[in-house]
């Protein structure tokens, strides 16, 4: 299987499993990733999504052999869906960048809401060097690092390291490579055990507010804040804080705490 799928502790873990091809994205991989993320939207047993990769390269971009084939339109549609999913999901996505993320690989990184990377991992948009422009990943990369940097990278095909990406806000944590997997899984578990009510409201605000005018976004914030503060989760959170214990969110699936034993 080109995408390995596991589910534990309310974390849906999707692993790129094409290391012999440097995890280059073909249409099948793109469709599988998008399908799994889309179907997770209404799953109460999924609180976060973790995307990682096997091998020494996170993702070298699109599969060039397939790109030159007769199904170019199919591949383009699959890429468009994949590289916009981060802006549309209500479930937070954690990306674990174990090695180079180039072209479409960088576009996949840009879908993450929390991104962890190995120290020294290389990233970039090298499409110009093969006579192409990063059309389908451009918008998501621009949203992550800004228009001037994205344009510069697209024009020059230049590469940068994970430490620099952290300064740009694309990556949020760098760690030694041998620690990356454990740290990424821990981050995803922490998101998955947070209040489902608060996460859902926060992701709704993230999706909607950036398309609104300042005053309208403020109204949405006030509306969602009132809704969350009236919830049983907020009541439990305040009580747990006062009692100096971990909260047990009423909105969590009924068997979560017994099954996963994440909260004492």
C-alpha positions, -999 to +999 in steps of 0.1 A: +000+000+000+013+034-009-005+050+021-004+032+054-034+039+076-036+034+113-060+047+140-052+050+177-059+075+205-083+094+182-053+100+159-057+090+122-022+084+111-015+085+073+020+074+063+035+079+028+049+045+019+067+048-014+103+053-002+118+037-033+102+066-053+112+092-027+075+092-017+066+111-050+029+117-051+009+099-078-028+103-083-036+072-062-017+086-032-033+120-036-068+106-038-062+083-008-049+111+014-078+134+005-104+106+009-091+097+044-090+133+055-125+140+040-141+110+057-125+119+090-144+152+091-175+136+106-158+109+127-161+114+164-133+088+169-108+111+150-096+142+169-064+148+148-047+137+117-010+129+115+008+127+081+043+113+080+065+093+056+088+062+055+123+064+043+147+094+043+127+117+021+093+131+032+081+138-003+099+147-035+068+162-052+047+148-080+054+117-099+070+130-131+064+098-150+027+100-143+026+137-150+037+131-185+012+104-190-023+105-206-041+111-172-028+146-166-062+160-160-069+133-134-036+141-116-043+178-116-077+173-100-062+151-074-035+176-066-061+205-064-081+185-038-050+176-018-034+210-017-065+227-005-076+202+022-057+221+050-079+251+045-111+232+046-107+205+073-123+208+107-098+183+121-063+196+129-035+182+107+000+175+121+028+170+096+060+152+105+087+161+080+115+135+083+135+146+052+133+166+020+100+181+011+101+195-024+075+209-048+043+190-040+060+178-009+063+214+003+026+219-007+017+189+015+037+204+044+017+236+040-015+217+047-004+212+083-017+232+111+011+220+133+044+210+115+074+192+131+106+186+111+139+169+115+168+193+119+185+198+085+155+187+064+156+204+030+125+222+015+118+241-016+100+247-049+123+235-076+097+233-104+113+261-124+144+240-129+123+215-150+104+242-169+074+243-147+057+266-121+043+254-088+008+264-098-013+240-076+008+244-044+014+281-048-016+293-028-011+271+002+026+279+004+019+316+000-006+314+029+021+297+050+052+319+043+039+350+025+038+362-011+073+376-014+091+344-002+068+322-022+075+342-054+112+342-048+113+305-042+093+298-073+114+320-095+148+307-082+140+271-073+161+278-042+161+254-013+160+262+024+164+242+057+140+233+084+155+258+108+150+286+084+114+274+077+108+276+115+118+313+114+093+318+086+065+301+105+061+272+081+075+247+106+067+250+143+092+226+159+126+212+148+141+182+165+168+156+160+157+131+135+157+102+159+132+121+181+108+133+154+085+103+152+078+103+190+074+140+192+050+141+162+029+113+177+028+130+210+017+163+194-011+145+175-023+127+207-023+160+226-045+176+200-068+145+198-074+145+236-083+183+237-119+194+240-137+184+208-160+214+213-132+239+216-113+223+187-143+223+164-151+259+172-115+270+168-112+253+134-145+268+123-131+302+131-099+295+113-118+284+082-143+313+081-126+344+096-098+348+071-125+354+044-142+381+065-138+418+071-124+427+105-157+436+121-174+405+107-146+383+120-150+399+154-187+390+154-180+354+146-154+353+174-179+366+199-206+341+187-183+311+189-168+322+222-203+325+238-212+290+224-180+274+238-183+291+272-219+277+275-207+242+268-203+214+293-167+211+282-159+246+294-176+240+327-155+208+331-123+225+320-127+253+346-135+227+373-106+205+364-083+236+365-095+245+400-091+210+412-056+206+395-065+175+375-068+165+339-103+173+324-126+146+312-144+163+283-182+155+282-181+158+244-155+131+240-166+097+228-180+077+257-153+050+258-123+072+251-109+075+286-114+038+294-100+026+261-070+049+257-062+056+294-048+090+284-064+108+312-061+097+348 
